[in-house]
Each structure stands twice: as structure tokens, then as C-alpha cells.
């Protein structure tokens, strides 16, 4: 077709329908050629593909959510306080089991070594007896003829003058060091020295501390062998009541309550063990763990509700005697390290248990606020005492709470006002380090029998193996100690009964007796009324070296 050719419209429509039916594409092209546009075609609706069944997606989502919820629940359980407490209990139980196993192994080893040493000793004794019996049963040998003199010798004319030299004596083999154990020594009962009323000698090693109940009828001592003894004070020989075995190292400190029903032992194994009397025996009811080094001191508060401890980890702590919970920890962050690590050597409660006196290696005494209940308490330093020239080894608090005292390696003791920390008096006279100091509980009062208490204010013990009674009083009577009055200190008596350094002393609440423990393996009970009459005679020449206090090696520095 051409544009110029006439075309009937009807014919064209028919042809167009035919062509469209025959070949639509060819028709479109032809229509373009004749400059005609094809009619608009209706758009086909593209149907979206049918979505996947939602059931599978929902199921996968539910599984993923369930996994997330399980993980969240597991994390919440792991980080929950109950789970943490359970983990701590399991760890504590594992540590206790390991400690018990180690202690049992050590005990078994010591027992085996002891049995081996005893067996060796028995065998040697049997061999000696057999040799002695054989020698006694054998007939006496005939005298041997004298050897012929050598020809040409100077002694040839003196027949029989030459005598053979005796054979060298064999040296006895000593028992190996690994078999050396603490064994009770067979010795005669001690004769009480002047002023002493009784003695306790059941320990087979050095004693590291002592404590006595209020009535003076029951005492406890700790030893180098890791055992502590509870014993009845009887005259003239004290009777052991029970041996307390719970520590794997040295028992460095002991304490007993006023009624004698609770005992605390502290050791170089970093733990404190609380014992309670049940029937005739003392049972281990609590093991207090928290210190990270040797526990050097332990003390009960009045009434036995709280327990104070001091340690070489540079802290002092207060514990509940009913729950075993740590209630407070005291540490001075500004303490000087000029004298080495500031170990805590001794602690003492005030009578109302609201203040704690701490003495340590830096030579400074500190009074901390200890007004605690059953919640963990934030430490508050109240008073800092004037420093000693060397470490403070022992501290004490008077019964009325007005005075405190410190004993030092510099061989002096100081008495202070508990309120202001002012020095009232300085005690000098010991020839060795002063290892223990205690206030006399009956100062200025009457004894239970009605007699006036002896003029004693406090007692001190030293490495020079002596105990001294001191009288400390103001020059002017009636003045308040805080008004600045001068105080005089005089030594009233010197007690000599130990032959080695004294590690601790303790008064009973009545003031009738004093118990002392020393490195000579003895504990002595002194009659205060009789001891004060001994006076201050010149002591013999000291024979003990002024050795330093044992301390662990910390960061390569040996303790003073």
C-alpha cells in the first residue's frame, strides 16, 4: 500500500484485522511504514509469585528465639548471685578438701617419719644390747704376747715396752633430718620458780602465745608444731584438757573468751579457726579465710561476739563469731614503707568493742572506729599514736578504756591517753625486745577475797626472758589524765622463770594470776600477790641474742 493510493476504509479495516490475526508483528511494522500507530494494547497484570508458606518461617523464628532465650537464661543463671555463691562455695569446699588432704598427708608423713625414727632407734638399741650381752657372755681372752722389737731399733732392749695404739672410735650415725619431728621430751617435772604457782610442759616445741579465761581456771597455748593445747590450771602441775589440731603451719596466736567456751587459733597457714566447747571437748565450727599472709594476732571482744585479727598482709580485720562473716577491714593506705612492708603484729579491742587498736612494723599505733553491726563497715581512722623507733610488737587497752599501751622492738613501752593519743609515760628497763604488754585488770580495786589489789598497772614480757610489773600513776592525784598532768612509771618486780624468750603473757579477769608462754616449751602460772614481793634484784647477764621477729619474705625483702 502507498499513501497516494486510495483505500477504502472498510476494506482497509478488514485487511488490518486479517493481518493482525495472521502476523501481528508484521502488521505493526507495516503500520509503522504507513505512518499509523497500533492501537493501545491492554497491559497484562503480572501476578506476584505466591509467597512461601509462612509456617516454615514461623517455625525457624520460634527456634531462633528459643535458642536466644536459652542463652539469656544461661547467662543470667551464671551471673546470678545464687550461682556466684554456689561457685564460691564449691571453690571453698575444694580448697578445704585440698587443705585437709595436704594436712592429712603431712600428718601421715610426720607419723611415718616418727615411726621410722622410733624403729631405727629400737633396732639400734637392740643391736647395742645384743653386742653387750655377747661381750658379757664371751670368755675373757688371754693376754696377747708383746710384739718382738725390730732389729736395730732403739727400743730393742726394752722388751714389751711398745704398746699398740687403740683403734679409732667409730662415730655414731645421726638420724636423718627428714626423720626429725617434734617429740615429747622425757624430763623431770619443773620446779616452779619464785613467784610461780604452777607450770604446763606438755608442748614439744616453742610456744607462740597464751590466753586465759576470766576465772583463771582454763588456759590455751599455741605451738611451733601447729598444735594448740587447752589445759586446766591446777597446782602445782597443770593438766592438759585437749589438743586442738587444725593448722598445717605454726600456731602464731591464740585467744579464749571470758567464759572459756570459745577458743580461736591463728596460724601461718593464713587461716583462723574458731572452736566451741560442746560437752567435754572443743569442736571446730568455723574456719575464717580472708587473710593472704600469716595471721599474727587474734583477740575476742568482751562477751565473745566479735573476733579481731592482724596479719602480715598489712590488714586488721573484724569477724562475727556466730556467722564467720568478715565485718570490717582496716588498712592505712598512707602508711610508710621506709621500714619494709607494714605488717600488723597485734590488735586489741576496747572494752565496748567500738574501737580497735592496731600495732605494726612501721612503729605506729592506730585507733580505728570499730562501731560495727552485721554489715560491712568502712574503716575510719580516729587517732594515730606517736611512733616508736622500731616496730610495735604488742598493744593493750586498759579495762576502763581510758589508756592504751604499746610495746616495741626498741625495748621500750609507751602509755597513752586513749582519747587524744598523748603520751603519759615511757617504760624503760628491758634488755631485749618487748614482745608482750598487758594492763592489770584489778588496778586500784579489791581482789575477790577482799584484799586490796597489789600496786600494779601493767605487765611486760621480753626476749630477755623476764617479766616486769609496772606501776604507772599521775604525780598529782585527782587530776584528769587529759589535763596534762605528768605520770610516773616505776618497776615493782622482775619475774625470772623462763630460760628463753617469752612470746606472750595474759592476766585473768580477777588479777590473781598471770600466765606466760616462752620458747623454752613451758607455760608458767604466776601468783601476782607473791610475785610482786620479789622486788627488782639485779638480773643475771643476758645470754640471749637480740634476734629479729620472724617474718615471711615479701617481694624479696626479709622481715625485720
C-alpha positions as CSV (number, residue, x, y, z in Angstrom):
1,X,0.0,0.0,0.0
2,X,1.1,3.6,-0.6
3,X,-0.1,6.8,0.8
4,X,-1.3,8.1,-2.5
5,X,-3.4,5.1,-3.4
6,X,-6.9,5.5,-2.5
7,X,-8.0,2.9,0.0
8,X,-11.4,2.1,1.0
9,X,-11.8,2.3,4.7
10,X,-13.9,-0.8,5.1
11,X,-11.5,-2.8,3.0
12,X,-8.6,-1.5,5.0
13,X,-10.2,-2.5,8.3
14,X,-10.8,-6.0,7.1
15,X,-7.3,-6.3,5.8
16,X,-6.0,-4.9,9.0
17,X,-7.9,-7.4,11.1
18,X,-6.6,-10.2,8.8
19,X,-3.1,-9.0,9.1
20,X,-3.3,-8.7,12.8
21,X,-4.6,-12.1,13.2
22,X,-2.1,-13.5,10.8
23,X,1.1,-11.9,11.9
24,X,0.9,-9.2,14.5
25,X,4.5,-8.3,14.3
26,X,4.5,-7.9,10.5
27,X,1.3,-5.8,10.8
28,X,2.9,-3.5,13.3
29,X,5.9,-3.0,11.1
30,X,3.6,-2.3,8.1
31,X,1.6,0.1,10.1
32,X,4.7,2.0,11.0
33,X,5.6,2.1,7.3
34,X,2.2,3.7,6.5
35,X,2.7,6.1,9.5
36,X,-0.1,4.7,11.6
37,X,0.2,3.8,15.3
38,X,-1.1,0.5,16.5
39,X,-3.9,0.5,18.9
40,X,-3.0,0.5,22.5
41,X,-2.8,-3.0,23.9
42,X,-4.1,-3.7,27.4
43,X,-1.4,-4.4,29.9
44,X,-1.4,-7.8,31.3
45,X,-1.4,-8.0,35.0
46,X,1.7,-9.6,36.4
47,X,0.7,-11.7,39.2
48,X,3.2,-11.7,42.1
49,X,4.6,-15.1,42.9
50,X,2.7,-16.9,45.6
51,X,4.6,-16.3,48.9
52,X,6.2,-19.3,50.6
53,X,4.1,-20.9,53.2
54,X,4.7,-18.9,56.4
55,X,4.6,-21.9,58.6
56,X,8.3,-22.8,58.0
57,X,9.5,-19.2,58.6
58,X,7.5,-19.0,61.8
59,X,8.9,-22.3,62.9
60,X,12.5,-21.2,62.2
61,X,11.9,-17.9,64.0
62,X,10.5,-19.8,67.0
63,X,13.6,-22.0,67.2
64,X,15.9,-19.0,67.0
65,X,14.0,-17.1,69.6
66,X,14.1,-20.3,71.8
67,X,17.9,-20.5,71.4
68,X,18.3,-16.8,72.3
69,X,16.1,-17.2,75.3
70,X,18.1,-20.3,76.4
71,X,21.4,-18.4,76.1
72,X,20.0,-15.4,78.0
73,X,18.7,-17.7,80.8
74,X,22.1,-19.5,81.0
75,X,23.9,-16.2,81.2
76,X,21.5,-14.9,83.8
77,X,22.0,-18.1,85.8
78,X,25.8,-17.9,85.5
79,X,25.9,-14.2,86.6
80,X,23.2,-14.5,89.3
81,X,24.2,-14.0,93.0
82,X,23.0,-17.5,93.8
83,X,25.2,-19.1,91.1
84,X,28.2,-16.9,92.2
85,X,27.6,-18.0,95.8
86,X,27.4,-21.6,94.7
87,X,30.6,-21.3,92.7
88,X,32.3,-19.7,95.7
89,X,31.0,-22.5,98.0
90,X,32.3,-25.1,95.6
91,X,35.7,-23.4,95.3
92,X,35.8,-23.0,99.1
93,X,34.9,-26.7,99.5
94,X,37.6,-27.7,97.0
95,X,40.2,-25.6,98.8
96,X,39.1,-27.0,102.2
97,X,39.3,-30.5,100.8
98,X,42.8,-29.8,99.3
99,X,43.9,-28.3,102.6
100,X,42.5,-31.3,104.6
101,X,44.2,-33.7,102.1
102,X,47.5,-31.8,102.4
103,X,47.2,-31.7,106.2
104,X,46.4,-35.4,106.3
105,X,49.3,-36.2,104.0
106,X,51.6,-34.1,106.2
107,X,50.3,-35.7,109.3
108,X,50.8,-39.2,107.8
109,X,54.3,-38.3,106.7
110,X,55.2,-37.0,110.1
111,X,53.7,-40.1,111.7
112,X,55.6,-42.3,109.3
113,X,58.8,-40.4,109.9
114,X,58.2,-40.6,113.6
115,X,57.6,-44.4,113.4
116,X,60.6,-44.8,111.2
117,X,62.8,-42.9,113.6
118,X,61.4,-44.9,116.5
119,X,62.0,-48.1,114.6
120,X,65.6,-47.1,113.8
121,X,66.2,-46.2,117.4
122,X,64.7,-49.5,118.6
123,X,66.9,-51.5,116.2
124,X,70.0,-49.7,117.3
125,X,69.1,-50.2,120.9
126,X,68.5,-53.9,120.3
127,X,71.9,-54.2,118.4
128,X,73.6,-52.5,121.3
129,X,72.0,-54.8,123.9
130,X,72.9,-57.9,121.8
131,X,76.5,-56.8,121.4
132,X,76.7,-56.0,125.1
133,X,75.2,-59.4,126.0
134,X,77.6,-61.3,123.6
135,X,80.5,-59.4,125.1
136,X,79.5,-60.3,128.6
137,X,78.9,-64.0,127.7
138,X,82.2,-64.5,125.9
139,X,85.2,-65.7,128.0
140,X,88.0,-63.3,128.8
141,X,90.7,-63.5,126.1
142,X,94.3,-64.5,127.1
143,X,96.7,-61.6,127.1
144,X,98.5,-61.4,123.8
145,X,102.3,-61.6,123.8
146,X,104.2,-58.5,123.3
147,X,105.4,-58.0,119.7
148,X,109.1,-58.6,119.1
149,X,111.2,-55.4,118.8
150,X,112.6,-54.6,115.5
151,X,116.3,-55.4,115.0
152,X,118.4,-52.4,115.5
153,X,115.7,-50.3,117.0
154,X,116.3,-48.0,119.9
155,X,113.6,-49.8,121.9
156,X,115.1,-53.3,121.3
157,X,116.4,-53.6,124.8
158,X,113.1,-52.7,126.3
159,X,111.0,-55.8,125.6
160,X,107.3,-55.3,125.9
161,X,107.6,-51.5,126.2
162,X,105.9,-51.0,122.8
163,X,102.0,-50.9,123.1
164,X,99.7,-50.8,120.1
165,X,97.7,-47.6,119.7
166,X,93.9,-48.1,120.3
167,X,91.7,-48.2,117.2
168,X,89.9,-45.0,116.4
169,X,86.3,-44.9,117.8
170,X,83.5,-45.2,115.3
171,X,81.2,-42.2,115.0
172,X,77.6,-42.9,115.5
173,X,75.3,-42.1,112.6
174,X,72.8,-39.4,113.3
175,X,69.2,-39.7,112.4
176,X,68.4,-38.0,109.0
177,X,66.9,-34.6,109.1
178,X,63.7,-35.8,107.4
179,X,63.1,-38.0,110.4
180,X,63.5,-35.2,112.9
181,X,60.0,-34.5,114.3
182,X,58.6,-32.8,117.4
183,X,58.6,-35.5,120.1
184,X,57.7,-35.0,123.7
185,X,60.8,-34.8,125.8
186,X,61.2,-37.1,128.8
187,X,62.2,-34.7,131.6
188,X,61.7,-34.2,135.2
189,X,58.8,-32.0,136.3
190,X,59.7,-28.4,136.5
191,X,60.2,-26.9,140.0
192,X,58.2,-23.7,139.9
193,X,60.5,-20.6,140.2
194,X,59.9,-18.0,142.9
195,X,56.5,-16.4,142.5
196,X,55.2,-19.2,140.3
197,X,52.4,-21.4,141.3
198,X,52.2,-24.0,138.5
199,X,53.6,-24.9,135.1
200,X,52.5,-26.6,131.9
201,X,55.0,-28.6,130.0
202,X,53.1,-30.8,127.5
203,X,54.2,-28.9,124.5
204,X,57.1,-30.5,122.5
205,X,58.1,-27.2,120.8
206,X,58.4,-23.5,121.2
207,X,55.2,-21.6,122.4
208,X,53.9,-18.7,120.4
209,X,51.2,-17.3,122.6
210,X,48.8,-17.8,125.5
211,X,45.4,-16.7,126.8
212,X,43.4,-17.4,130.0
213,X,39.7,-17.2,130.8
214,X,38.2,-14.7,133.3
215,X,38.4,-17.1,136.3
216,X,41.9,-18.2,135.7
217,X,40.9,-21.9,135.5
218,X,41.4,-22.6,131.8
219,X,44.2,-21.5,129.5
220,X,45.2,-22.1,125.9
221,X,48.7,-22.0,124.3
222,X,49.9,-22.4,120.7
223,X,53.0,-24.1,119.5
224,X,55.5,-24.3,116.7
225,X,54.3,-27.8,115.7
226,X,50.9,-26.5,114.5
227,X,49.0,-27.7,117.6
228,X,47.3,-25.7,120.4
229,X,46.6,-27.1,123.9
230,X,43.7,-26.2,126.1
231,X,44.6,-27.0,129.7
232,X,43.2,-26.7,133.2
233,X,45.1,-24.5,135.6
234,X,45.8,-26.8,138.6
235,X,48.5,-26.7,141.2
236,X,51.4,-27.4,141.1
237,X,51.1,-29.2,137.7
238,X,48.6,-28.2,135.1
239,X,46.6,-30.9,133.3
240,X,46.0,-30.9,129.5
241,X,42.4,-30.9,128.5
242,X,42.5,-31.2,124.7
243,X,44.9,-30.8,121.9
244,X,43.5,-28.7,119.0
245,X,44.7,-29.9,115.6
246,X,43.5,-27.9,112.6
247,X,46.5,-26.0,111.3
248,X,49.2,-27.1,108.8
249,X,51.7,-24.5,109.9
250,X,52.8,-22.8,113.1
251,X,50.0,-21.6,115.5
252,X,51.1,-18.0,115.9
253,X,48.3,-16.7,118.2
254,X,45.6,-18.0,120.4
255,X,42.6,-16.5,122.4
256,X,39.9,-17.7,124.7
257,X,36.7,-16.0,125.8
258,X,36.0,-14.9,129.3
259,X,33.7,-17.8,130.0
260,X,36.1,-20.3,128.4
261,X,33.6,-21.7,125.9
262,X,35.2,-20.4,122.7
263,X,38.8,-20.7,121.6
264,X,40.4,-19.1,118.5
265,X,43.7,-20.2,116.9
266,X,45.5,-18.3,114.2
267,X,48.4,-19.7,112.1
268,X,50.9,-19.1,109.5
269,X,48.7,-21.0,107.1
270,X,46.7,-17.8,106.7
271,X,43.5,-19.0,108.4
272,X,41.8,-18.6,111.8
273,X,39.9,-21.5,113.4
274,X,37.1,-21.0,115.9
275,X,36.4,-23.7,118.4
276,X,33.4,-24.0,120.6
277,X,33.1,-26.2,123.7
278,X,30.5,-29.0,123.3
279,X,30.3,-31.3,126.3
280,X,33.9,-32.0,127.4
281,X,35.5,-31.3,124.0
282,X,36.1,-28.3,121.7
283,X,34.7,-28.6,118.2
284,X,35.9,-26.8,115.1
285,X,32.8,-24.9,113.9
286,X,34.3,-22.2,111.7
287,X,37.3,-21.6,109.6
288,X,37.8,-17.9,108.8
289,X,39.5,-17.3,105.4
290,X,40.4,-13.9,104.0
291,X,43.9,-13.0,105.1
292,X,46.5,-13.6,102.4
293,X,49.5,-14.0,104.7
294,X,50.4,-15.1,108.2
295,X,47.9,-14.3,110.8
296,X,50.0,-12.9,113.7
297,X,47.4,-12.0,116.3
298,X,43.8,-12.8,117.4
299,X,41.6,-11.4,120.1
300,X,38.0,-11.7,121.3
301,X,35.8,-8.7,122.2
302,X,34.2,-8.6,125.6
303,X,31.4,-11.0,125.5
304,X,32.8,-13.1,122.6
305,X,30.6,-11.6,119.9
306,X,33.4,-10.4,117.7
307,X,36.9,-11.6,116.8
308,X,39.8,-9.3,115.8
309,X,42.8,-10.5,113.8
310,X,46.0,-8.9,112.5
311,X,48.1,-10.3,109.6
312,X,51.3,-9.9,107.7
313,X,49.1,-8.9,104.7
314,X,49.1,-5.4,106.3
315,X,45.5,-5.5,107.3
316,X,43.5,-6.0,110.5
317,X,40.0,-7.5,110.3
318,X,36.9,-8.0,112.5
319,X,34.8,-11.1,112.2
320,X,31.4,-12.3,113.5
321,X,31.8,-15.2,115.9
322,X,28.3,-16.5,115.0
323,X,28.3,-16.4,111.2
324,X,32.0,-16.2,110.5
325,X,31.4,-13.2,108.2
326,X,34.0,-10.6,107.8
327,X,32.6,-7.3,109.1
328,X,35.4,-4.9,108.7
329,X,38.9,-4.5,107.3
330,X,41.4,-1.8,108.4
331,X,44.3,-0.7,106.3
332,X,46.1,2.7,106.2
333,X,46.9,3.4,102.6
334,X,49.2,6.3,103.6
335,X,51.4,4.1,105.8
336,X,55.2,4.5,105.1
337,X,57.3,1.7,103.7
338,X,60.5,3.1,105.0
339,X,60.9,0.1,107.3
340,X,59.7,-2.5,104.9
341,X,56.2,-4.0,104.5
342,X,53.9,-2.6,107.2
343,X,53.0,-5.9,108.8
344,X,50.3,-5.9,111.5
345,X,51.8,-7.6,114.6
346,X,49.0,-7.1,117.2
347,X,45.4,-5.9,117.7
348,X,43.3,-5.1,120.8
349,X,39.6,-4.2,121.4
350,X,38.4,-1.5,123.7
351,X,36.0,-2.9,126.4
352,X,32.9,-1.8,124.5
353,X,34.3,-3.2,121.2
354,X,33.7,0.1,119.5
355,X,37.4,0.8,118.8
356,X,40.3,-1.3,117.7
357,X,44.0,-0.6,118.5
358,X,46.5,-1.8,115.8
359,X,50.3,-2.0,116.1
360,X,52.6,-2.9,113.3
361,X,56.0,-2.9,111.7
362,X,56.1,0.8,110.9
363,X,56.3,1.6,114.7
364,X,52.9,3.5,114.7
365,X,49.9,2.6,116.8
366,X,46.5,3.4,115.3
367,X,43.0,3.5,116.8
368,X,40.2,2.7,114.3
369,X,36.5,3.2,114.7
370,X,35.0,-0.2,115.1
371,X,31.4,0.6,115.9
372,X,30.0,-2.1,113.6
373,X,26.9,-4.3,113.5
374,X,26.2,-7.0,110.9
375,X,27.0,-5.1,107.8
376,X,30.4,-4.5,106.2
377,X,31.9,-1.4,107.7
378,X,34.0,1.3,106.0
379,X,37.1,1.9,108.1
380,X,37.7,5.2,109.8
381,X,41.0,6.2,111.5
382,X,40.4,8.0,114.8
383,X,43.9,8.5,116.4
384,X,47.4,8.0,115.2
385,X,49.9,7.5,118.1
386,X,53.5,8.8,118.2
387,X,55.8,6.5,116.5
388,X,58.4,4.2,118.2
389,X,61.9,3.9,116.9
390,X,61.2,0.4,115.8
391,X,58.2,-2.0,115.2
392,X,55.3,-2.2,117.6
393,X,55.1,-5.9,118.7
394,X,52.2,-5.7,121.2
395,X,49.3,-3.4,122.1
396,X,46.9,-3.3,125.0
397,X,43.8,-1.5,126.2
398,X,43.0,-0.7,129.8
399,X,39.8,-2.1,131.4
400,X,38.3,1.4,131.8
401,X,39.1,2.3,128.2
402,X,41.0,5.5,129.1
403,X,44.6,4.3,128.5
404,X,46.3,2.3,125.9
405,X,49.9,0.9,125.7
406,X,52.3,-0.3,123.1
407,X,55.5,-2.5,123.3
408,X,58.2,-2.2,120.8
409,X,61.4,-3.7,119.4
410,X,63.2,-0.6,120.6
411,X,63.0,-2.1,124.1
412,X,60.6,0.5,125.4
413,X,56.9,0.7,126.1
414,X,54.6,3.7,126.0
415,X,51.4,4.5,127.8
416,X,49.0,6.9,126.0
417,X,45.7,8.6,126.5
418,X,43.1,6.7,124.5
419,X,41.2,9.9,123.8
420,X,43.9,12.2,122.5
421,X,46.9,9.9,121.9
422,X,49.1,12.0,124.3
423,X,52.0,10.1,125.8
424,X,51.6,9.7,129.6
425,X,54.7,7.6,130.4
426,X,57.6,5.7,128.8
427,X,58.7,2.4,130.3
428,X,62.4,1.5,130.0
429,X,64.3,-1.3,131.6
430,X,64.2,-4.4,129.5
431,X,67.4,-5.6,127.9
432,X,65.7,-7.1,124.8
433,X,62.7,-6.5,122.6
434,X,59.4,-6.2,124.5
435,X,57.2,-8.9,123.0
436,X,54.0,-8.6,125.1
437,X,52.2,-6.0,127.2
438,X,49.0,-6.3,129.3
439,X,47.1,-4.0,131.6
440,X,46.4,-5.3,135.1
441,X,42.6,-5.7,135.3
442,X,42.5,-5.2,139.1
443,X,44.4,-1.9,139.2
444,X,43.1,0.2,142.1
445,X,40.4,-2.4,143.0
446,X,40.0,-5.2,145.5
447,X,40.6,-8.8,144.9
448,X,37.7,-11.4,145.1
449,X,38.9,-12.3,148.6
450,X,38.5,-8.7,149.8
451,X,42.2,-7.8,149.8
452,X,43.4,-4.7,148.1
453,X,44.9,-5.4,144.7
454,X,48.7,-5.1,144.5
455,X,50.1,-1.8,143.1
456,X,50.4,-3.0,139.6
457,X,49.3,-1.1,136.5
458,X,50.6,-3.4,133.7
459,X,53.0,-6.2,132.9
460,X,55.5,-6.6,130.1
461,X,57.5,-9.6,128.8
462,X,60.6,-9.5,126.8
463,X,63.1,-11.6,124.8
464,X,65.4,-11.2,127.8
465,X,63.3,-14.0,129.4
466,X,61.9,-11.7,132.1
467,X,58.5,-10.3,133.1
468,X,58.3,-6.9,134.7
469,X,55.4,-5.4,136.8
470,X,55.0,-1.6,136.5
471,X,53.2,1.0,138.4
472,X,52.0,3.9,136.3
473,X,50.2,6.8,138.1
474,X,49.9,10.6,137.8
475,X,52.1,12.7,140.0
476,X,49.1,14.7,141.2
477,X,46.1,12.7,142.3
478,X,42.6,13.7,141.3
479,X,43.6,15.3,138.0
480,X,42.0,14.1,134.8
481,X,44.6,12.4,132.5
482,X,43.6,14.8,129.7
483,X,44.6,17.9,131.7
484,X,48.3,17.4,131.0
485,X,49.5,16.0,134.3
486,X,52.8,14.1,134.5
487,X,52.8,10.4,135.1
488,X,55.4,8.4,136.8
489,X,56.4,4.8,135.9
490,X,58.2,2.5,138.3
491,X,59.2,-1.2,138.0
492,X,57.8,-3.1,141.1
493,X,59.1,-6.6,140.4
494,X,61.0,-8.7,137.9
495,X,60.0,-12.4,137.4
496,X,62.6,-14.9,136.2
497,X,61.5,-18.4,135.4
498,X,61.9,-18.9,131.7
499,X,65.2,-19.7,130.1
500,X,64.4,-18.5,126.7
501,X,62.5,-15.6,125.2
502,X,58.9,-15.0,126.3
503,X,56.3,-14.9,123.5
504,X,53.2,-13.9,125.4
505,X,51.5,-13.1,128.7
506,X,47.9,-12.9,129.9
507,X,46.1,-11.9,133.1
508,X,42.8,-13.5,134.3
509,X,40.0,-11.0,134.9
510,X,40.4,-11.2,138.7
511,X,44.0,-10.2,138.6
512,X,45.0,-13.1,140.8
513,X,47.2,-14.9,138.3
514,X,49.3,-14.3,135.2
515,X,50.1,-16.9,132.5
516,X,53.3,-16.6,130.4
517,X,54.5,-18.7,127.5
518,X,58.0,-19.0,126.1
519,X,60.3,-20.6,123.6
520,X,61.6,-22.9,126.4
521,X,58.5,-25.1,125.7
522,X,56.9,-24.1,129.1
523,X,53.9,-22.1,130.2
524,X,54.1,-20.7,133.8
525,X,51.2,-19.6,136.0
526,X,52.4,-16.8,138.4
527,X,50.7,-15.7,141.6
528,X,50.6,-12.0,141.3
529,X,50.4,-11.4,145.1
530,X,53.5,-13.4,145.7
531,X,55.4,-12.2,142.6
532,X,55.1,-8.6,143.5
533,X,57.1,-9.3,146.6
534,X,60.1,-10.5,144.7
535,X,61.3,-6.9,144.1
536,X,63.8,-5.8,141.4
537,X,67.0,-7.6,142.2
538,X,69.8,-7.2,139.6
539,X,69.2,-9.7,136.8
540,X,72.0,-12.0,135.6
541,X,74.0,-11.2,132.5
542,X,71.8,-11.7,129.4
543,X,72.7,-14.7,127.3
544,X,70.2,-14.4,124.6
545,X,70.8,-12.7,121.3
546,X,68.5,-9.9,120.3
547,X,67.3,-11.7,117.2
548,X,64.6,-10.2,115.0
549,X,61.0,-11.2,114.7
550,X,60.3,-13.9,112.2
551,X,58.6,-12.6,109.0
552,X,57.9,-14.0,105.6
553,X,59.8,-13.0,102.6
554,X,57.7,-10.4,100.7
555,X,58.9,-9.1,97.3
556,X,62.4,-10.2,98.1
557,X,62.6,-8.4,101.4
558,X,63.2,-10.3,104.6
559,X,61.1,-9.1,107.5
560,X,62.9,-7.4,110.4
